[in-house]
């Protein structure tokens, strides 16, 4: 029986403890629901003026999600999070989406210690902060974990990573791959860590992490080592590789996968071109560059490049040279299905998952060592790939692998094209 005396609550026996636990859980549930409602309301308010052509709001509430169980300090509670229908799109045509920071998608299930540790670590907590954080998430039992035990659990990531890097790829086929070299600071060493990353898409449209490796300043030799290792483990050459202007990868792919075609990242190229123009001209130049990037046909894009050259060539030759350098590789995507253009034009497939890694870098001022930085990047991507969206137009990927000819994004009737080396 529950008794209340002054400001103190007492309880008699198991029934009293059960009532107290239920009260605590209900209080936690209400606070969490209130916080989620406030978060959604703030998001809707921030975008309430964004409307479609008919004047309808682009960002609206969309009921509630499935009830899921969340474990907090008071125990496990059922929560139905409010949903948001965000119909806005970014410059690449990708749908924007609301993601709760209070209750992220990866916290849908009652977390176990081993599942929560990567989330905490990648969000910027050091092992010394884990005990307090785990107490809030999992209760007092989890709080009893020592720093040594936590360090032992994080060391399991290294074993996972080594198995991942040695797995056979003979049963995998990647039609497109995205590559990038991501640099991090390392607190306890003088040099920076360059993480070489490759993500591929399989014929069914599933995106998959292929490799995460330590490189040296994105050099050609570092990339050759990575590509030769992938080839040795049975990986077929992809049809197209998408990357930025780093010369190391393109020199390596010419040597290891000469039949793979190259597509340079438009986002990186636009930034490089605009950097060579005065700030007052950048808005209009950006519009001209977007016309090239989003052209309906290759001929349209080439005419727009010519117009840009005429407009800026005399006074700003470096900007024009930056645009026209490797022009063929900027326009490769026109020879592939139009459904895939928005995916092929940029390395956003890699850039988006690495936003959280960069957040942790700012919080912790760099990984403690090259090994820890590499494992951190691997674990983040390994966790994230379960939530990656399938490639749009996945049904056309087998045709691309078969060598079917596409002109300006449309399939051409006739024989399949023979692969040719256009890697650089």
Secondary structure as a PSIPRED ss2 file (coil, helix, strand):
# PSIPRED VFORMAT (PSIPRED V4.0)

   1 X C   1.000  0.000  0.000
   2 X E   0.000  0.000  1.000
   3 X E   0.000  0.000  1.000
   4 X E   0.000  0.000  1.000
   5 X E   0.000  0.000  1.000
   6 X C   1.000  0.000  0.000
   7 X C   1.000  0.000  0.000
   8 X E   0.000  0.000  1.000
   9 X E   0.000  0.000  1.000
  10 X E   0.000  0.000  1.000
  11 X E   0.000  0.000  1.000
  12 X C   1.000  0.000  0.000
  13 X H   0.000  1.000  0.000
  14 X H   0.000  1.000  0.000
  15 X H   0.000  1.000  0.000
  16 X H   0.000  1.000  0.000
  17 X H   0.000  1.000  0.000
  18 X H   0.000  1.000  0.000
  19 X H   0.000  1.000  0.000
  20 X H   0.000  1.000  0.000
  21 X H   0.000  1.000  0.000
  22 X H   0.000  1.000  0.000
  23 X H   0.000  1.000  0.000
  24 X H   0.000  1.000  0.000
  25 X H   0.000  1.000  0.000
  26 X H   0.000  1.000  0.000
  27 X H   0.000  1.000  0.000
  28 X H   0.000  1.000  0.000
  29 X H   0.000  1.000  0.000
  30 X H   0.000  1.000  0.000
  31 X H   0.000  1.000  0.000
  32 X H   0.000  1.000  0.000
  33 X H   0.000  1.000  0.000
  34 X H   0.000  1.000  0.000
  35 X H   0.000  1.000  0.000
  36 X H   0.000  1.000  0.000
  37 X H   0.000  1.000  0.000
  38 X H   0.000  1.000  0.000
  39 X H   0.000  1.000  0.000
  40 X H   0.000  1.000  0.000
  41 X H   0.000  1.000  0.000
  42 X H   0.000  1.000  0.000
  43 X H   0.000  1.000  0.000
  44 X H   0.000  1.000  0.000
  45 X H   0.000  1.000  0.000
  46 X H   0.000  1.000  0.000
  47 X C   1.000  0.000  0.000
  48 X C   1.000  0.000  0.000
  49 X C   1.000  0.000  0.000
  50 X C   1.000  0.000  0.000
  51 X E   0.000  0.000  1.000
  52 X C   1.000  0.000  0.000
  53 X C   1.000  0.000  0.000
  54 X C   1.000  0.000  0.000
  55 X C   1.000  0.000  0.000
  56 X C   1.000  0.000  0.000
  57 X E   0.000  0.000  1.000
  58 X C   1.000  0.000  0.000
  59 X E   0.000  0.000  1.000
  60 X E   0.000  0.000  1.000
  61 X E   0.000  0.000  1.000
  62 X E   0.000  0.000  1.000
  63 X E   0.000  0.000  1.000
  64 X E   0.000  0.000  1.000
  65 X C   1.000  0.000  0.000
  66 X C   1.000  0.000  0.000
  67 X C   1.000  0.000  0.000
  68 X E   0.000  0.000  1.000
  69 X E   0.000  0.000  1.000
  70 X E   0.000  0.000  1.000
  71 X E   0.000  0.000  1.000
  72 X E   0.000  0.000  1.000
  73 X C   1.000  0.000  0.000
  74 X C   1.000  0.000  0.000
  75 X E   0.000  0.000  1.000
  76 X E   0.000  0.000  1.000
  77 X E   0.000  0.000  1.000
  78 X E   0.000  0.000  1.000
  79 X E   0.000  0.000  1.000
  80 X C   1.000  0.000  0.000
  81 X C   1.000  0.000  0.000
  82 X E   0.000  0.000  1.000
  83 X E   0.000  0.000  1.000
  84 X E   0.000  0.000  1.000
  85 X E   0.000  0.000  1.000
  86 X E   0.000  0.000  1.000
  87 X C   1.000  0.000  0.000
  88 X C   1.000  0.000  0.000
  89 X E   0.000  0.000  1.000
  90 X C   1.000  0.000  0.000
  91 X C   1.000  0.000  0.000
  92 X C   1.000  0.000  0.000
  93 X C   1.000  0.000  0.000
  94 X C   1.000  0.000  0.000
  95 X E   0.000  0.000  1.000
  96 X C   1.000  0.000  0.000
  97 X C   1.000  0.000  0.000
  98 X C   1.000  0.000  0.000
  99 X C   1.000  0.000  0.000
 100 X C   1.000  0.000  0.000
 101 X C   1.000  0.000  0.000
 102 X C   1.000  0.000  0.000
 103 X C   1.000  0.000  0.000
 104 X C   1.000  0.000  0.000
 105 X H   0.000  1.000  0.000
 106 X H   0.000  1.000  0.000
 107 X H   0.000  1.000  0.000
 108 X C   1.000  0.000  0.000
 109 X C   1.000  0.000  0.000
 110 X C   1.000  0.000  0.000
 111 X C   1.000  0.000  0.000
 112 X C   1.000  0.000  0.000
 113 X H   0.000  1.000  0.000
 114 X H   0.000  1.000  0.000
 115 X H   0.000  1.000  0.000
 116 X H   0.000  1.000  0.000
 117 X H   0.000  1.000  0.000
 118 X H   0.000  1.000  0.000
 119 X H   0.000  1.000  0.000
 120 X H   0.000  1.000  0.000
 121 X H   0.000  1.000  0.000
 122 X H   0.000  1.000  0.000
 123 X C   1.000  0.000  0.000
 124 X C   1.000  0.000  0.000
 125 X C   1.000  0.000  0.000
 126 X C   1.000  0.000  0.000
 127 X H   0.000  1.000  0.000
 128 X H   0.000  1.000  0.000
 129 X H   0.000  1.000  0.000
 130 X H   0.000  1.000  0.000
 131 X H   0.000  1.000  0.000
 132 X H   0.000  1.000  0.000
 133 X H   0.000  1.000  0.000
 134 X H   0.000  1.000  0.000
 135 X H   0.000  1.000  0.000
 136 X H   0.000  1.000  0.000
 137 X H   0.000  1.000  0.000
 138 X H   0.000  1.000  0.000
 139 X C   1.000  0.000  0.000
 140 X H   0.000  1.000  0.000
 141 X H   0.000  1.000  0.000
 142 X H   0.000  1.000  0.000
 143 X H   0.000  1.000  0.000
 144 X C   1.000  0.000  0.000
 145 X C   1.000  0.000  0.000
 146 X C   1.000  0.000  0.000
 147 X H   0.000  1.000  0.000
 148 X H   0.000  1.000  0.000
 149 X H   0.000  1.000  0.000
 150 X H   0.000  1.000  0.000
 151 X H   0.000  1.000  0.000
 152 X H   0.000  1.000  0.000
 153 X H   0.000  1.000  0.000
 154 X H   0.000  1.000  0.000
 155 X H   0.000  1.000  0.000
 156 X H   0.000  1.000  0.000
 157 X H   0.000  1.000  0.000
 158 X H   0.000  1.000  0.000
 159 X H   0.000  1.000  0.000
 160 X H   0.000  1.000  0.000
 161 X H   0.000  1.000  0.000
 162 X H   0.000  1.000  0.000
 163 X H   0.000  1.000  0.000
 164 X H   0.000  1.000  0.000
 165 X H   0.000  1.000  0.000
 166 X H   0.000  1.000  0.000
 167 X C   1.000  0.000  0.000
 168 X C   1.000  0.000  0.000
 169 X C   1.000  0.000  0.000
 170 X C   1.000  0.000  0.000
 171 X C   1.000  0.000  0.000
 172 X C   1.000  0.000  0.000
 173 X C   1.000  0.000  0.000
 174 X E   0.000  0.000  1.000
 175 X E   0.000  0.000  1.000
 176 X E   0.000  0.000  1.000
 177 X E   0.000  0.000  1.000
 178 X E   0.000  0.000  1.000
 179 X E   0.000  0.000  1.000
 180 X E   0.000  0.000  1.000
 181 X E   0.000  0.000  1.000
 182 X E   0.000  0.000  1.000
 183 X E   0.000  0.000  1.000
 184 X E   0.000  0.000  1.000
 185 X C   1.000  0.000  0.000
 186 X E   0.000  0.000  1.000
 187 X C   1.000  0.000  0.000
 188 X C   1.000  0.000  0.000
 189 X C   1.000  0.000  0.000
 190 X C   1.000  0.000  0.000
 191 X C   1.000  0.000  0.000
 192 X C   1.000  0.000  0.000
 193 X E   0.000  0.000  1.000
 194 X E   0.000  0.000  1.000
 195 X E   0.000  0.000  1.000
 196 X E   0.000  0.000  1.000
 197 X E   0.000  0.000  1.000
 198 X E   0.000  0.000  1.000
 199 X E   0.000  0.000  1.000
 200 X E   0.000  0.000  1.000
 201 X E   0.000  0.000  1.000
 202 X E   0.000  0.000  1.000
 203 X C   1.000  0.000  0.000
 204 X C   1.000  0.000  0.000
 205 X C   1.000  0.000  0.000
 206 X C   1.000  0.000  0.000
 207 X E   0.000  0.000  1.000
 208 X E   0.000  0.000  1.000
 209 X E   0.000  0.000  1.000
 210 X E   0.000  0.000  1.000
 211 X E   0.000  0.000  1.000
 212 X E   0.000  0.000  1.000
 213 X E   0.000  0.000  1.000
 214 X E   0.000  0.000  1.000
 215 X E   0.000  0.000  1.000
 216 X C   1.000  0.000  0.000
 217 X C   1.000  0.000  0.000
 218 X C   1.000  0.000  0.000
 219 X C   1.000  0.000  0.000
 220 X H   0.000  1.000  0.000
 221 X H   0.000  1.000  0.000
 222 X H   0.000  1.000  0.000
 223 X H   0.000  1.000  0.000
 224 X H   0.000  1.000  0.000
 225 X H   0.000  1.000  0.000
 226 X H   0.000  1.000  0.000
 227 X H   0.000  1.000  0.000
 228 X H   0.000  1.000  0.000
 229 X H   0.000  1.000  0.000
 230 X H   0.000  1.000  0.000
 231 X H   0.000  1.000  0.000
 232 X H   0.000  1.000  0.000
 233 X C   1.000  0.000  0.000
 234 X C   1.000  0.000  0.000
 235 X C   1.000  0.000  0.000
 236 X C   1.000  0.000  0.000
 237 X C   1.000  0.000  0.000
 238 X C   1.000  0.000  0.000
 239 X C   1.000  0.000  0.000
 240 X E   0.000  0.000  1.000
 241 X E   0.000  0.000  1.000
 242 X E   0.000  0.000  1.000
 243 X E   0.000  0.000  1.000
 244 X C   1.000  0.000  0.000
 245 X C   1.000  0.000  0.000
 246 X C   1.000  0.000  0.000
 247 X H   0.000  1.000  0.000
 248 X H   0.000  1.000  0.000
 249 X H   0.000  1.000  0.000
 250 X H   0.000  1.000  0.000
 251 X H   0.000  1.000  0.000
 252 X H   0.000  1.000  0.000
 253 X H   0.000  1.000  0.000
 254 X H   0.000  1.000  0.000
 255 X H   0.000  1.000  0.000
 256 X H   0.000  1.000  0.000
 257 X C   1.000  0.000  0.000
 258 X C   1.000  0.000  0.000
 259 X C   1.000  0.000  0.000
 260 X C   1.000  0.000  0.000
 261 X E   0.000  0.000  1.000
 262 X E   0.000  0.000  1.000
 263 X E   0.000  0.000  1.000
 264 X E   0.000  0.000  1.000
 265 X C   1.000  0.000  0.000
 266 X H   0.000  1.000  0.000
 267 X H   0.000  1.000  0.000
 268 X H   0.000  1.000  0.000
 269 X H   0.000  1.000  0.000
 270 X H   0.000  1.000  0.000
 271 X H   0.000  1.000  0.000
 272 X H   0.000  1.000  0.000
 273 X H   0.000  1.000  0.000
 274 X H   0.000  1.000  0.000
 275 X C   1.000  0.000  0.000
 276 X C   1.000  0.000  0.000
 277 X C   1.000  0.000  0.000
 278 X C   1.000  0.000  0.000
 279 X H   0.000  1.000  0.000
 280 X H   0.000  1.000  0.000
 281 X H   0.000  1.000  0.000
 282 X H   0.000  1.000  0.000
 283 X H   0.000  1.000  0.000
 284 X H   0.000  1.000  0.000
 285 X H   0.000  1.000  0.000
 286 X H   0.000  1.000  0.000
 287 X H   0.000  1.000  0.000
 288 X H   0.000  1.000  0.000
 289 X H   0.000  1.000  0.000
 290 X H   0.000  1.000  0.000
 291 X H   0.000  1.000  0.000
 292 X H   0.000  1.000  0.000
 293 X H   0.000  1.000  0.000
 294 X C   1.000  0.000  0.000
 295 X C   1.000  0.000  0.000
 296 X C   1.000  0.000  0.000
 297 X C   1.000  0.000  0.000
 298 X H   0.000  1.000  0.000
 299 X H   0.000  1.000  0.000
 300 X H   0.000  1.000  0.000
 301 X H   0.000  1.000  0.000
 302 X H   0.000  1.000  0.000
 303 X H   0.000  1.000  0.000
 304 X H   0.000  1.000  0.000
 305 X H   0.000  1.000  0.000
 306 X H   0.000  1.000  0.000
 307 X H   0.000  1.000  0.000
 308 X H   0.000  1.000  0.000
 309 X H   0.000  1.000  0.000
 310 X H   0.000  1.000  0.000
 311 X H   0.000  1.000  0.000
 312 X H   0.000  1.000  0.000
 313 X C   1.000  0.000  0.000
 314 X C   1.000  0.000  0.000
 315 X C   1.000  0.000  0.000
 316 X C   1.000  0.000  0.000
 317 X H   0.000  1.000  0.000
 318 X H   0.000  1.000  0.000
 319 X H   0.000  1.000  0.000
 320 X H   0.000  1.000  0.000
 321 X H   0.000  1.000  0.000
 322 X H   0.000  1.000  0.000
 323 X H   0.000  1.000  0.000
 324 X H   0.000  1.000  0.000
 325 X C   1.000  0.000  0.000
 326 X C   1.000  0.000  0.000
 327 X H   0.000  1.000  0.000
 328 X H   0.000  1.000  0.000
 329 X H   0.000  1.000  0.000
 330 X H   0.000  1.000  0.000
 331 X C   1.000  0.000  0.000
 332 X H   0.000  1.000  0.000
 333 X H   0.000  1.000  0.000
 334 X H   0.000  1.000  0.000
 335 X H   0.000  1.000  0.000
 336 X C   1.000  0.000  0.000
 337 X C   1.000  0.000  0.000
 338 X H   0.000  1.000  0.000
 339 X H   0.000  1.000  0.000
 340 X H   0.000  1.000  0.000
 341 X H   0.000  1.000  0.000
 342 X H   0.000  1.000  0.000
 343 X H   0.000  1.000  0.000
 344 X H   0.000  1.000  0.000
 345 X C   1.000  0.000  0.000
 346 X C   1.000  0.000  0.000
 347 X C   1.000  0.000  0.000
 348 X H   0.000  1.000  0.000
 349 X H   0.000  1.000  0.000
 350 X H   0.000  1.000  0.000
 351 X H   0.000  1.000  0.000
 352 X C   1.000  0.000  0.000
 353 X C   1.000  0.000  0.000
 354 X H   0.000  1.000  0.000
 355 X H   0.000  1.000  0.000
 356 X H   0.000  1.000  0.000
 357 X H   0.000  1.000  0.000
 358 X H   0.000  1.000  0.000
 359 X H   0.000  1.000  0.000
 360 X H   0.000  1.000  0.000
 361 X H   0.000  1.000  0.000
 362 X H   0.000  1.000  0.000
 363 X H   0.000  1.000  0.000
 364 X H   0.000  1.000  0.000
 365 X C   1.000  0.000  0.000
 366 X C   1.000  0.000  0.000
 367 X E   0.000  0.000  1.000
 368 X C   1.000  0.000  0.000
 369 X C   1.000  0.000  0.000
 370 X H   0.000  1.000  0.000
 371 X H   0.000  1.000  0.000
 372 X H   0.000  1.000  0.000
 373 X H   0.000  1.000  0.000
 374 X H   0.000  1.000  0.000
 375 X H   0.000  1.000  0.000
 376 X H   0.000  1.000  0.000
 377 X H   0.000  1.000  0.000
 378 X H   0.000  1.000  0.000
 379 X H   0.000  1.000  0.000
 380 X H   0.000  1.000  0.000
 381 X H   0.000  1.000  0.000
 382 X H   0.000  1.000  0.000
 383 X H   0.000  1.000  0.000
 384 X H   0.000  1.000  0.000
 385 X H   0.000  1.000  0.000
 386 X H   0.000  1.000  0.000
 387 X H   0.000  1.000  0.000
 388 X C   1.000  0.000  0.000
 389 X C   1.000  0.000  0.000
 390 X C   1.000  0.000  0.000
 391 X C   1.000  0.000  0.000
 392 X C   1.000  0.000  0.000
 393 X C   1.000  0.000  0.000
 394 X H   0.000  1.000  0.000
 395 X H   0.000  1.000  0.000
 396 X H   0.000  1.000  0.000
 397 X H   0.000  1.000  0.000
 398 X H   0.000  1.000  0.000
 399 X H   0.000  1.000  0.000
 400 X H   0.000  1.000  0.000
 401 X H   0.000  1.000  0.000
 402 X C   1.000  0.000  0.000
 403 X C   1.000  0.000  0.000
 404 X C   1.000  0.000  0.000
 405 X C   1.000  0.000  0.000
 406 X E   0.000  0.000  1.000
 407 X E   0.000  0.000  1.000
 408 X C   1.000  0.000  0.000
 409 X C   1.000  0.000  0.000
 410 X E   0.000  0.000  1.000
 411 X E   0.000  0.000  1.000
 412 X C   1.000  0.000  0.000
 413 X C   1.000  0.000  0.000
 414 X C   1.000  0.000  0.000
 415 X C   1.000  0.000  0.000
 416 X C   1.000  0.000  0.000
 417 X C   1.000  0.000  0.000
 418 X C   1.000  0.000  0.000
 419 X C   1.000  0.000  0.000
 420 X C   1.000  0.000  0.000
 421 X C   1.000  0.000  0.000
 422 X C   1.000  0.000  0.000
 423 X C   1.000  0.000  0.000
 424 X C   1.000  0.000  0.000
